[in-house]
Amino acid sequence: MKVRDGGKERVKLAPNPETAWTVKRMFKLVVSGMGVKEIAKWLNAHGIESPKGKRWGRGGFTGS
């Protein structure tokens, strides 16, 4: 979606309804003190697949 910002046209970012819950949960886990490895384990333990449909890895939130 594009929006006007003065004389410029910019892209308006919006949450993806299919992934918004997971992203919010990941941020809450970070704020609670969990690291990347622990968050990946939590997501896998709860059956939440990465965007690529795979398990989460400790290499980051790339979904590889």
Secondary structure by P-SEA (a helix, b strand, c coil): cccccccbbbbbbbcccccaaaaaaaaaaaaacccaaaaaaaaaaacccccccccccccccccc
